[in-house]
Structure formats: C-alpha cells, structure tokens
Amino acid sequence: MRLVRLIANLGYGSRKDVTALFRQGRITDEAGEVLYADDKVEHAAIRIDGEPLDPPAGLTLMLHKPTGYTCSTKDRGQLIYELLPPRFRERSPLLSTVGRLDRDTSGLLLMTDDGALLHRIVSPKAGLHKIYEATLAQDLRGDEAVIFASGELMLESEQTPLAPAQMETLGPRHARLTLTEGRYHQVRRMFAAVGNHVNSLHRPSIGGLSLQDLPSGQWRQLGPEHLETLFGR
C-alpha cells in the first residue's frame, strides 16, 4: 500500500479515495500502463489521469502574494492556498508559510513542507535580509534611518529593542527597509513609532531570492539551486 499512502499524502484524497482511483485504472505509469497499489515505481513515472504526480514531500515554493490574501488555512476571506493547486492545501506534511505577510502586504512569500528548512530560514542565526518597500501617509522627517539603524528602537509592548535595520529613502513618502528579523507587523510598527503610517507595503526579496519576473498571484517551485541562492551560496 506504499503508493496509496504516497498519493494520499500529496492531497489527492483519503486512502479510500486513492484506492478507488487505482480500481478505476486512472493511475498509470508514463507509458500509460495501469498501475496497482502494490507496484513499485518511481515518483516521477506516476501519472493520474495522464498528468504527472505533484511534487513529493520536501516541496518548497515561492509565491508572489497579492494584497487581500491571508496566510492561513482557516481564516475568512481570500486565503493564499486559493492561489495554489487545491491539493496543496491537503498535503501531509502541511505546506506551511515561512513567516507571514499580512493581508494588506504583497510580495515574496516562501512556503515549504520541510520543517527543518522552515526553522533554518526563520532562525536569527541565518541572518537573512528581508527587503520591504513602503509607501507612507506623510513625508519622511529625515531622522528615520538613524533611528532604525540604532539598535535601540523599542516597539510598543516589546521588551527588547529591534536589531539595527537599514533604510533607504526612495522619495518623500517612499522608503526601502532591510531587516534581519521578522516581528509582528514590524515595518508598520516601526513607522508608527516615528509618527508615520504605512499606506502600502511590498516585500520584493528574501536573502538572495527575489520575485524578478514572477507575476502577482503566481508561484514557482524551488530547487536546491534556489535554496543556495536564498542563503547566499
């Protein structure tokens, strides 16, 4: 029953559902030969209704998250999983977001079902730079970059100061921030701490990965070479 468990864990249905697919002859190899539940065959050779099997466990992808979508499996409204193949939401282990972008923030979002990789990415030891571009409600005062880089800025309800962050002024109400940590609503709270408000927020890159030509709402599977890029190798 190895194939039944494999296919069920990829979100194609319960083991009962997958067993029915075998009985209906809908699971074949790449040559179109019908497979049986006890067959031994490589993942890449399996087809369901003629289509290749979804990627195996260890899937990591990047998503260009639009505004209006929530990083959750249960919240009301539009969920990021609606931008992915429906089966991805049912995979086991779960395909989880690596950190979050709030509903009103767009940009690069990483997702993986590899728990060890997830913890490696979010670990402070990784020191991955996360770049955000913010459009503000008011003109910049001129001292924000110094305050953010000081390593002394305390956010409301926090007990430890923020790590130093870099800020580049792109316009009177437009700034680019480079962070090495990811506290709750951090960029919005940083500007609130200096008397401003973020109207829009976008994250174009994490570590060595950037959205580049990936359109809004689209996703791309990442391979080992992309992870090397992410960690700057």
Disulfide bonds with the S-S distance in Angstrom:
none
